[in-house]
Amino acid sequence: MSHSLSIGILILHVFLPGCTSLKEKRGRIKSILARLHREFNVSVSEVDHQDRWQEAVLACAWVSNDATQTRRSLEKVVPFFETLWPDLPILEHHIELV
């Protein structure tokens, strides 16, 4: 039996101006992760810069049987993020397909 599988990862490097502690950062990131998961049904986690107050690297993962759909779905996250959190600039983002 053959299965078609597409896994996509969106990496978002985000600047969090005004964060003055890791506790404050965790609170802001926690609500962002929950909202992205709820809105896009993606698995999402902070994957780097956990020790920096004003930066976070988030990864959103999407699995489907169609690479085109995977890419399109993840591409929608960036404008949503920029609209919902205009005060949190995305420093860098990219999509990796497996």
N, C-alpha and C positions, 0 to 999 in steps of 0.2 A: 504494500500500500504506500503510495506517494503522498506527501503533504507539502503544500506550499506554505512557507513561513516567512514573514517579514517582521523584523524587530527594528524599531527606530528609537534613537536616543537624541533628545534635544538638550543641549548644554546651554545654560544661561548664567553668565557671570554678571552679577548685579551689584551695584553700589548702593549702600544704605546710609545716606548722609544723616548726620545727627544722632546716630546710635552711639551711646557712651558706655555701654557695657555689653558683655556677652548675654546677660539675662534679657536685656532690652531687645537685642538682635534675635534671640531665640523666640521671643514673643511675636515679633513681626514676621519672622520666617514661618512660624507654625501656622499662622492664619493664611499666608500666601500658599503654602503647600496644601492646606485643606481646600482652599478655593479652587486651585488648579485641578486637584483630584476630582472635586465635585463637578466642575464645569466641563472637563474634557475626558473624564474617566481614564486618566493616565496614572501610572505609578510615579510618584515624585518624591525626591529626597534632596537634602543638602549633602553634597558629596565632597566639597573642598572648602578651604578657608574657614573652618569651624572656629579657629582661634582668633580670627580678625573681627573686630567690632563692626566695621563698615563695609565689609564685602562678603558675598556669599556666592557659591557656585551650586546651582540647582540642576538636577538631571530629571527629565521627564521621559518615561519609557512608554512606548506604544507597541503592541503586538497585533498583527493581523495576517491575513493571507494574501495581501496585495500591497506591494511596495509603494505604488503610487498613492494609494489611500493613506498609508502610513506617513509618508512625507507630507501630504496635504494636511492631514490632521495635526501633525506637529507644527507645521508652519502657521497655523491659526493661533497658537499659544502666544507667540511674540506680540502681535498687535493687541491681543486681549490684555496681556501683561502691561504693555505700554499705555493702554487706555485706562485700565483700572488703577495702576500705580504709577502715574506720571512723575511722581517725586522720587522714584527709584530707577535711575537710569540703568539700562542694560549696557554694560561695557563691551560685551562680546557674546555672540551666540552662534551655534552651528548644530547641524543635524548629521548624525551618523546612522547609516542603514546597515544592518547585518543580514 
